[in-house]
Amino acid sequence: MTLSNGVILIVDDDPIILEMVSINLKMRGFEIHPFRSGVDALARYENIQPDLVILDVMMPELDGWEICKIIKDSDEFVKVLMLTAKDTEKDKLIGKSILQADDYITKPFDLSQLIDTVKKLMGDRE
């Protein structure tokens, strides 16, 4: 078993973003579990027990809002970072205030900002 800076579950239906985020966080010592489907991610959630979930909002079948609500209702300790193109103030209010996401980054995003935010949410374990 390898030492990890924490376990991160990433859910994004865009394969390019999913791969870019996964590779960059893995290079920084995080254990990464990437999923292109919210349904698949939730099916594996219990076994993975992530410290952080990075969620896209606009996905087929089960969107990021629904996933965030399910996760936050079942696990009060997990951190959730919304990573989405939904960039209105209303969207941010829904994500952070109503659904209790811990942070919210809009696409297109700066990779260094994402990494800094992940480190902050994970307690800067690097």
C-alpha positions, 0 to 999 in steps of 0.5 A: 500500500502506498502513502497518500495525501488523501483519497479523491473521487472525481466525477466529470463526463468530459474525458479530457478534464477528467484525465487532466485533473486526475493526472495532475492530482495523482502526481501530487500524491493523491489517490484518485478514483475518476468516474465519467458517470455519477451513477457509477461513482455513487455505486463505488462511493462506500468502498472508496470512502473519499476525503474529497469529491470533485463534481461536475454539475452538468452530467447525464443520468445523475447531475452534480447537484443530486450527487452532492446532496446524496453525498452530503446527506450521508457523509457530513465529513467529506469535502465537496468541490464543484468544478463546473461551467455553471457560473452564475451567482445563483448556481454558486449559491445553490452549490455552496449555501443550499447543497453545502459544497465546500468550494466552487470553481467554474470552467474554464479553470486555472489548474494551479487554482484547482490544485491550491483549492484541493490542498486547502480542502485536504488540509495541505497534506503535501 
